[in-house]
Amino acid sequence: MHNFADIFRRNSDGSWTCIKAATLDGPAGRMQVSPGTTFAPGTLFMNVDLAKWLDEEMRGEHRKQG
C-alpha cells in the first residue's frame, strides 16, 4: 500500500501534483509518475481519471471494496 500523502499533494482546485517519483499499481496496471506532473479531475492518464482515483484512495474507498 502506498502512502499517497508522501507522493502527491492535493491542490485547492481538486487537482493532484506528484511531488516524488513513483510507480503505482493503479486500476489500469502499473503507472510511473514523474515529480511535477499535475492531474486535473476529468483528465485521463493511462485511461484512468487519476485525480478521482487518488481522491478515492485517500478516502479509503478501494480498500473497503477489496
BATIFI-426409 format. One record per atom (N, C-alpha, C): residue number from 1; residue in three letters; y, x, z. Coordinates in Angstrom, 2 decimals. Layout:
<zalos>
+-----+---------+---------+---------+---------+
| num | residuo |       Y |       X |       Z |
+-----+---------+---------+---------+---------+
| NUM |     ala |       Y |       X |       Z |
...
+-----+---------+---------+---------+---------+
</zalos>
This chain:
<zalos>
+-----+---------+---------+---------+---------+
| num | residuo |       Y |       X |       Z |
+-----+---------+---------+---------+---------+
|   1 |     met |   -1.18 |    0.84 |    0.00 |
|   1 |     met |    0.00 |    0.00 |    0.00 |
|   1 |     met |    1.23 |    0.88 |    0.00 |
|   2 |     his |    2.21 |    0.47 |   -0.77 |
|   2 |     his |    3.45 |    1.23 |   -0.88 |
|   2 |     his |    4.46 |    0.76 |    0.16 |
|   3 |     asn |    5.30 |    1.68 |    0.59 |
|   3 |     asn |    6.45 |    1.30 |    1.39 |
|   3 |     asn |    7.63 |    1.24 |    0.42 |
|   4 |     phe |    7.86 |    0.04 |   -0.14 |
|   4 |     phe |    8.85 |   -0.12 |   -1.20 |
|   4 |     phe |   10.25 |    0.23 |   -0.73 |
|   5 |     ala |   10.52 |    0.12 |    0.57 |
|   5 |     ala |   11.85 |    0.45 |    1.09 |
|   5 |     ala |   12.14 |    1.94 |    0.93 |
|   6 |     asp |   11.10 |    2.78 |    0.84 |
|   6 |     asp |   11.28 |    4.21 |    0.62 |
|   6 |     asp |   11.46 |    4.55 |   -0.86 |
|   7 |     ile |   11.07 |    3.64 |   -1.75 |
|   7 |     ile |   11.07 |    3.91 |   -3.19 |
|   7 |     ile |   12.20 |    3.18 |   -3.91 |
|   8 |     phe |   12.54 |    1.98 |   -3.46 |
|   8 |     phe |   13.53 |    1.15 |   -4.13 |
|   8 |     phe |   14.62 |    0.70 |   -3.17 |
|   9 |     arg |   15.80 |    0.47 |   -3.74 |
|   9 |     arg |   16.91 |   -0.11 |   -2.98 |
|   9 |     arg |   17.25 |   -1.43 |   -3.65 |
|  10 |     arg |   17.34 |   -2.50 |   -2.86 |
|  10 |     arg |   17.73 |   -3.80 |   -3.41 |
|  10 |     arg |   19.25 |   -3.86 |   -3.43 |
|  11 |     asn |   19.81 |   -4.20 |   -4.58 |
|  11 |     asn |   21.25 |   -4.27 |   -4.77 |
|  11 |     asn |   21.76 |   -5.69 |   -4.50 |
|  12 |     ser |   23.05 |   -5.81 |   -4.24 |
|  12 |     ser |   23.64 |   -7.10 |   -3.88 |
|  12 |     ser |   23.53 |   -8.13 |   -4.99 |
|  13 |     asp |   23.36 |   -7.69 |   -6.24 |
|  13 |     asp |   23.22 |   -8.64 |   -7.35 |
|  13 |     asp |   21.78 |   -9.08 |   -7.59 |
|  14 |     gly |   20.86 |   -8.65 |   -6.71 |
|  14 |     gly |   19.45 |   -9.02 |   -6.83 |
|  14 |     gly |   18.62 |   -8.04 |   -7.63 |
|  15 |     ser |   19.26 |   -7.03 |   -8.21 |
|  15 |     ser |   18.51 |   -6.01 |   -8.95 |
|  15 |     ser |   17.94 |   -5.00 |   -7.95 |
|  16 |     trp |   17.03 |   -4.17 |   -8.45 |
|  16 |     trp |   16.41 |   -3.11 |   -7.66 |
|  16 |     trp |   16.62 |   -1.78 |   -8.37 |
|  17 |     thr |   16.95 |   -0.74 |   -7.62 |
|  17 |     thr |   17.11 |    0.60 |   -8.18 |
|  17 |     thr |   16.09 |    1.53 |   -7.55 |
|  18 |     cys |   15.39 |    2.27 |   -8.39 |
|  18 |     cys |   14.41 |    3.25 |   -7.93 |
|  18 |     cys |   15.17 |    4.45 |   -7.36 |
|  19 |     ile |   14.84 |    4.85 |   -6.15 |
|  19 |     ile |   15.53 |    5.99 |   -5.52 |
|  19 |     ile |   14.62 |    7.22 |   -5.39 |
|  20 |     lys |   13.33 |    7.06 |   -5.68 |
|  20 |     lys |   12.38 |    8.17 |   -5.62 |
|  20 |     lys |   11.31 |    7.93 |   -6.68 |
|  21 |     ala |   10.94 |    8.96 |   -7.43 |
|  21 |     ala |    9.90 |    8.82 |   -8.46 |
|  21 |     ala |    8.67 |    8.18 |   -7.84 |
|  22 |     ala |    8.08 |    7.24 |   -8.59 |
|  22 |     ala |    6.95 |    6.50 |   -8.03 |
|  22 |     ala |    5.96 |    6.12 |   -9.12 |
|  23 |     thr |    4.69 |    6.06 |   -8.74 |
|  23 |     thr |    3.64 |    5.47 |   -9.56 |
|  23 |     thr |    3.12 |    4.28 |   -8.77 |
|  24 |     leu |    3.22 |    3.10 |   -9.38 |
|  24 |     leu |    2.85 |    1.86 |   -8.70 |
|  24 |     leu |    1.66 |    1.21 |   -9.38 |
|  25 |     asp |    0.81 |    0.58 |   -8.62 |
|  25 |     asp |   -0.24 |   -0.27 |   -9.15 |
|  25 |     asp |    0.30 |   -1.68 |   -9.14 |
|  26 |     gly |    0.88 |   -2.09 |  -10.25 |
|  26 |     gly |    1.52 |   -3.39 |  -10.34 |
|  26 |     gly |    0.64 |   -4.42 |  -11.00 |
|  27 |     pro |    1.17 |   -5.61 |  -11.22 |
|  27 |     pro |    0.39 |   -6.69 |  -11.80 |
|  27 |     pro |   -0.07 |   -6.41 |  -13.24 |
|  28 |     ala |    0.59 |   -5.49 |  -13.93 |
|  28 |     ala |    0.20 |   -5.16 |  -15.30 |
|  28 |     ala |   -0.49 |   -3.81 |  -15.38 |
|  29 |     gly |   -0.89 |   -3.26 |  -14.24 |
|  29 |     gly |   -1.53 |   -1.95 |  -14.22 |
|  29 |     gly |   -0.60 |   -0.90 |  -13.63 |
|  30 |     arg |   -0.96 |    0.34 |  -13.84 |
|  30 |     arg |   -0.20 |    1.45 |  -13.28 |
|  30 |     arg |    1.13 |    1.62 |  -14.00 |
|  31 |     met |    2.21 |    1.75 |  -13.21 |
|  31 |     met |    3.55 |    1.91 |  -13.75 |
|  31 |     met |    4.18 |    3.15 |  -13.14 |
|  32 |     gln |    4.85 |    3.95 |  -13.97 |
|  32 |     gln |    5.61 |    5.08 |  -13.47 |
|  32 |     gln |    7.09 |    4.74 |  -13.59 |
|  33 |     val |    7.81 |    4.97 |  -12.50 |
|  33 |     val |    9.23 |    4.62 |  -12.45 |
|  33 |     val |   10.02 |    5.86 |  -12.05 |
|  34 |     ser |   11.09 |    6.11 |  -12.77 |
|  34 |     ser |   11.95 |    7.28 |  -12.52 |
|  34 |     ser |   13.13 |    6.91 |  -11.64 |
|  35 |     pro |   13.57 |    7.84 |  -10.80 |
|  35 |     pro |   14.76 |    7.59 |   -9.98 |
|  35 |     pro |   15.96 |    7.24 |  -10.86 |
|  36 |     gly |   16.75 |    6.29 |  -10.37 |
|  36 |     gly |   17.94 |    5.86 |  -11.09 |
|  36 |     gly |   17.72 |    4.66 |  -11.99 |
|  37 |     thr |   16.45 |    4.30 |  -12.23 |
|  37 |     thr |   16.15 |    3.15 |  -13.05 |
|  37 |     thr |   16.43 |    1.87 |  -12.26 |
|  38 |     thr |   17.16 |    0.94 |  -12.87 |
|  38 |     thr |   17.50 |   -0.32 |  -12.21 |
|  38 |     thr |   16.85 |   -1.47 |  -12.96 |
|  39 |     phe |   16.29 |   -2.39 |  -12.20 |
|  39 |     phe |   15.60 |   -3.55 |  -12.75 |
|  39 |     phe |   16.33 |   -4.81 |  -12.32 |
|  40 |     ala |   16.89 |   -5.51 |  -13.30 |
|  40 |     ala |   17.60 |   -6.76 |  -13.03 |
|  40 |     ala |   16.61 |   -7.93 |  -13.08 |
|  41 |     pro |   16.85 |   -8.97 |  -12.29 |
|  41 |     pro |   15.97 |  -10.15 |  -12.35 |
|  41 |     pro |   15.91 |  -10.71 |  -13.77 |
|  42 |     gly |   14.72 |  -11.07 |  -14.20 |
|  42 |     gly |   14.53 |  -11.64 |  -15.53 |
|  42 |     gly |   14.29 |  -10.61 |  -16.62 |
|  43 |     thr |   14.46 |   -9.33 |  -16.31 |
|  43 |     thr |   14.23 |   -8.27 |  -17.29 |
|  43 |     thr |   12.79 |   -7.78 |  -17.15 |
|  44 |     leu |   12.08 |   -7.69 |  -18.26 |
|  44 |     leu |   10.68 |   -7.28 |  -18.22 |
|  44 |     leu |   10.54 |   -5.77 |  -18.35 |
|  45 |     phe |    9.64 |   -5.22 |  -17.55 |
|  45 |     phe |    9.25 |   -3.82 |  -17.60 |
|  45 |     phe |    7.73 |   -3.83 |  -17.66 |
|  46 |     met |    7.16 |   -3.34 |  -18.76 |
|  46 |     met |    5.71 |   -3.41 |  -18.96 |
|  46 |     met |    5.23 |   -4.85 |  -18.83 |
|  47 |     asn |    6.00 |   -5.75 |  -19.38 |
|  47 |     asn |    5.69 |   -7.18 |  -19.42 |
|  47 |     asn |    5.69 |   -7.84 |  -18.04 |
|  48 |     val |    6.40 |   -7.24 |  -17.08 |
|  48 |     val |    6.49 |   -7.77 |  -15.71 |
|  48 |     val |    7.96 |   -7.85 |  -15.32 |
|  49 |     asp |    8.35 |   -8.96 |  -14.69 |
|  49 |     asp |    9.68 |   -9.06 |  -14.08 |
|  49 |     asp |    9.60 |   -8.27 |  -12.79 |
|  50 |     leu |    9.92 |   -6.98 |  -12.87 |
|  50 |     leu |    9.72 |   -6.08 |  -11.74 |
|  50 |     leu |   10.61 |   -6.45 |  -10.55 |
|  51 |     ala |   11.82 |   -6.94 |  -10.80 |
|  51 |     ala |   12.69 |   -7.36 |   -9.70 |
|  51 |     ala |   12.05 |   -8.51 |   -8.93 |
|  52 |     lys |   11.51 |   -9.47 |   -9.64 |
|  52 |     lys |   10.84 |  -10.60 |   -8.99 |
|  52 |     lys |    9.61 |  -10.11 |   -8.22 |
|  53 |     trp |    8.83 |   -9.24 |   -8.84 |
|  53 |     trp |    7.62 |   -8.72 |   -8.19 |
|  53 |     trp |    7.97 |   -7.97 |   -6.90 |
|  54 |     leu |    9.03 |   -7.14 |   -6.96 |
|  54 |     leu |    9.45 |   -6.41 |   -5.76 |
|  54 |     leu |    9.92 |   -7.37 |   -4.67 |
|  55 |     asp |   10.67 |   -8.42 |   -5.05 |
|  55 |     asp |   11.08 |   -9.43 |   -4.06 |
|  55 |     asp |    9.85 |  -10.04 |   -3.39 |
|  56 |     glu |    8.85 |  -10.40 |   -4.18 |
|  56 |     glu |    7.64 |  -11.00 |   -3.64 |
|  56 |     glu |    6.88 |  -10.02 |   -2.74 |
|  57 |     glu |    6.81 |   -8.76 |   -3.17 |
|  57 |     glu |    6.13 |   -7.74 |   -2.36 |
|  57 |     glu |    6.83 |   -7.55 |   -1.02 |
|  58 |     met |    8.16 |   -7.52 |   -1.04 |
|  58 |     met |    8.90 |   -7.31 |    0.20 |
|  58 |     met |    8.74 |   -8.49 |    1.16 |
|  59 |     arg |    8.54 |   -9.69 |    0.62 |
|  59 |     arg |    8.30 |  -10.87 |    1.45 |
|  59 |     arg |    6.84 |  -10.97 |    1.86 |
|  60 |     gly |    5.97 |  -10.14 |    1.27 |
|  60 |     gly |    4.56 |  -10.13 |    1.63 |
|  60 |     gly |    3.74 |  -11.19 |    0.93 |
|  61 |     glu |    4.26 |  -11.81 |   -0.14 |
|  61 |     glu |    3.54 |  -12.89 |   -0.79 |
|  61 |     glu |    2.25 |  -12.44 |   -1.45 |
|  62 |     his |    2.21 |  -11.26 |   -2.04 |
|  62 |     his |    0.98 |  -10.81 |   -2.70 |
|  62 |     his |   -0.09 |  -10.43 |   -1.69 |
|  63 |     arg |    0.32 |   -9.89 |   -0.56 |
|  63 |     arg |   -0.66 |   -9.52 |    0.47 |
|  63 |     arg |   -1.32 |  -10.75 |    1.05 |
|  64 |     lys |   -0.61 |  -11.87 |    1.14 |
|  64 |     lys |   -1.17 |  -13.10 |    1.69 |
|  64 |     lys |   -2.24 |  -13.67 |    0.75 |
|  65 |     gln |   -2.05 |  -13.49 |   -0.57 |
|  65 |     gln |   -2.97 |  -14.06 |   -1.55 |
|  65 |     gln |   -4.25 |  -13.26 |   -1.64 |
|  66 |     gly |   -4.19 |  -11.94 |   -1.43 |
|  66 |     gly |   -5.35 |  -11.09 |   -1.64 |
|  66 |     gly |   -6.12 |  -10.96 |   -0.42 |
+-----+---------+---------+---------+---------+
</zalos>
